[in-house]
Amino acid sequence: MNLHNTSHLGRPGPEELVPSRYALRIGEIDVLVVSDGVLPLPTAMLAHNAAPAVRAAWLNDMFLPADAFDWALNVVVVRSGGQTILVDAGLGLDPELHLPRAGQLIKRLEAAGIDLGSVTDVVLTHMHMDHVGGLLVDGVKEQLRPDLRIHVAAAEVKFWEAPDFSHVSMPPGFPDALRATAKRFRKEYQSQLCTFEDKHEIAPGVVVHRTGGHTPGHSVVRLASGGDSLTFAGDAVFAAGFEHPDWYNGFEHDPEEAARVRIRLLRELVETGGLLVATHLPFPSVGHVAADGDAFRWVPVFWDY
């Protein structure tokens, strides 16, 4: 499989305007960004510590609705050193939350010509349901390799034994759904979990680093090859986090630490000039970070057709 060529594989279904995948190369590493769909959420989730008028002004400046908007859900597939690595697994299906436009990953991998049985490794940035749920879709586990390795920070697995939701600001129903999904995931895949403490090399040029903040075991994946670099930041960076890195997202279990992690990561990307992809930035979520006074500016790449 050559991921760089998967943009030519498959065709969008009649319900899709365009194929929801974007291919690029980082040196000798093939990368495919795949959309799991979108998650409609209240705009207060963007910044529950910001004054409502300030948050509303930002939304207005971004031509976004004041009450709710669609959060992107992105995952990446990486090919390096003969390994095929899925980074995060999307939302899956949770009919109780009524999110029909999310949970598209499995069919979109199929449309891109990616066989689930070819995946050698899964890396989880953390265990929120929109990052592990795709592995719980009926029939998926049976298609995966029996020797599949699922890499996740040890601190993340420990956290979900008794998760603390005292600092989050989520819509009703989400905390219970998150707990239930993490519990089910641990039960289904316990024997395949490969835990690490602070960082771990998955494949040549593919290293996962624990950052904490969003959750205690939240991690980012850094790719480096041939002088190129890309960071998949998971939930460390949201759309509002460039101009307002001190805004607290409603899903952050430790908002103060999450803000510190975000600022460190964005400063690093300014210095290195490396590419950034994140779960909840608008698809295909590939871009650079520039300094803008005391804050930052998102610079999306021009699409390469």
N, C-alpha and C positions, 0 to 999 in steps of 0.2 A: 504493500500500500504506500502510495506517495501522497501525503496529505496536501502537498502544494498543488496537486492536480485535482483535488476533490471538488473544487468549484465548478468543474465541468461534469460531475457525476450526478445522476438523479435529476429529477425535475420537480418544481414546486407543485403541490397539489392544487386543485381548483380553488381551495379556500385561502391560499397564500399568494401574495402578490409577487414576492421575490424569494429565492432560496435563503434561508436564515442561517447562513454560514459564511465565514470569511477566512481565507487561507493566507498565510504569510510564512516567511522563513527567517529564523534567527541563526545566522551562520549556517551550520549543517543541521540544525534542528527544525523540523517541520511543525507548524502550529496551525490549528484550525479552531477558530472561535465559533461556537455554536449557540444559537439562541434557544433557550428553554421556554421562551414566551415572555409575557409581561404579567405583572402583579399589581392590580389597582389597589392603592392604599391612600389613606388620608394624608394630606400634605403636612399636617402637624407632626407626622412621623419624621419628617426631615430635620426638625429642630425644635424639640419640645422645651428647650431652655431659652429659645429666642423670643423676643417680644412679638406677638402676633402681627403687628403692623410692619415690623422689619421683615418677618418671614413673607408676608403678603407682598411686600415691595420686591423682594427677590423673585418670587414667582411671577409677578407681573413683568419684571424686566426680562425674564426668560420665556415670556409668552406661554406660560403654563397656567392651567386652571387654578383657582384659589382653594378649591375644596379637596380634590383628589386627582391623582395622575398615575400614569402607568410606569412602574419601576421595571426596568429591564432585568432579565435573568439570563446571565451568560455563563457558559462553561467553556473549557478549552480541552482539545485533544492534542497531545504532544507525541511526536515520534523521534526518539533519539536512541542510538546504540542498539537498534533492534527491538527496543521496547515501545509499546504503544500505551500511553498514559492518559487516563481520563482524570482531569482536575475538576472535582465537584461533579454532582450528578443531577442537579436540578430538583424541582419540587415533587415530581411524581404526581400522584392523584390523591386529593383529599376532598371528597365530595361535601364534607361538613362545612368547608370554608367557601364553597361556591366560587372557585377560581378556574373557570373553563379555558382561559386563554394562556394559562401556564401549564407546566408539565408536558412540554412538547419534545423533550430531548430524545427519547428513544426512537420516535418515528423520524426525527430529523437526522439522527446518526444513520439510520437505515437509508434515508434519501441520499445521504452523502457517500454511501457505499462502505460504511464502516460496520464490520461485523462485531457484535459484542464479544464473541469468542476470541477475537484478536487482541483484546485489551489485556495487557499483562499486569498493569498496576492502576490503582485508583488513589489519588491524593485528595484528602478532604481538608479544605481550609478550616472548617469547623463543622459542627453537627446540627446546625439549624436545619429544619425540614426542607428548605429550598436548596439545600446543598447535598442532602443524602436521599431525598425521597424517590429519585429516579431509580435507585437500586431496589426499591420496595415495590415497584410496579409488578403486577402479576406476570409471571413467565420470564422475568429478567434474570433472576438468579440462576435459573436452569440453563440459560444461554451463556453465562459467564464461565470462565475457566475454573476448574476446581482448585488450581494453585494460584488464583488471583491474590495479589497482595494489596491490602487497603491500608494506606499510610495515614496516620493521624497522630497528633500530639498526645502524649500520655496525659497531660493536664486536661485535655478536652474530654477524654473518656472518663476521667475522674470527676470532672465537673458535672457531667450528666447523670451521675449516680444520685445526686441531690442538688439539682440546679437552683441557683438563686435568681429570682425574678424581681427583687425588691427595687432595682434601679431602672427598670425598663419602662417604656411607655407605649404599649402595644394595643391594638384594637381587641375587643372582647373575642375570646375563643382562641386567640393565637398562643398564649402560654400553655394551655392544655394540649393543643395540637402539637406544639414543639416538644413538650415532655413525652407525649405518647409516641411520636415518631422516633425520637432518640432512643427511647426504651425498646421499641420494636427493632430498630436498626441494630442495636447492641446484641439483641437476642439472635437475630438472623445471621449476623456476620462476625460474631465474637471470635471465632476460630481463625478468621482471615485477617484480623487486625494486626498491623505492624506498627507499634508505637515508637515514638522518638521523644527526646527531651527538648532540645533546642533547635537542632537542625539535622538534616539527613539528606544525603545525595541519593536520588531515586534512579538516575541514569546519567550518562555523560552530559554535563552542563545543565542538569536539572536538579536544583536543590530546594528543599522546603525548609522554611525558617519559622519558628514560632514567634509571634509578636505579642500575643495576649491582647487585652483591651476589649475588643468586641465580645469575645468570650475568653476565658483563661487560656484556652489552647488554640485560639485563632492563629492561623499561619498564612504566610504568603509563599508563592512559588517563584523562584528566580531562575530564568533561563539565560545562559551565556554561551556564545559560540562565535568564533571568527571575528571578534571585536564587536559583535552585536549583543544587545541584552533586552530582556523583556521581563517585567514583573507582573504576575497575576496576583492582584491585591485582595481578592476575596471581598470581604465587607469592611476593609479598613478605609476605603474611600467611597464616598457617595457624591452625587452630582453637585450638591451644595457645598461639599467639603473643600473645594478649591478656594473659593472666595471667603468661605466661613469655616475654616477648619476646626474652630472651637464650638461649632454647633453640635448638639448631642442628637444622635439618631435614636429613634425609639426602640430599636432592637439591640442596642448596646447594653450589655450586662454590667459593664464598668465604664460609664461614659467619660469620666475624667481621664482614665488611662487610655481609652480609645482615641481621644483627641490628641494625647501626647504621641501615640503610635502613628496617627495620621500625619501629624506635622513632621515627625522624623522621616517617615517614608517619602512624603512629598519633597522635603528638602534634599533627600538622597537622589530622587529622580531629577530634580533641577540640576544637581551637580553632575550626574552621570550622563544625562540626556537620553537615558534608556526609555524604551516604550513601556506604557502602562496599559493593562487591561484589568477591569474590575467587574465584579458580578452585576452591579446595579447601575453602571454607566450605560448610556444609550448604545445599542448595538451598532457597529461591531466593537465599540468600546476600545479601539486602538488609538493611542495618541501619546503626546508628550506633556510634560509639566513644565511651566515657566514660572519664574518668580514675578510677583506683582505687588510691589511694596512689601507690606508685612504678611501678605497672603500669597495666593498662587493663581495660576491661570491654566485652564485646560486647553490643549491645542490638538484637536483631532487630526489624524493623518488624512491625507487625500486618498480616497479609495483607489486601489490598484486593480483594474479590471483585466 
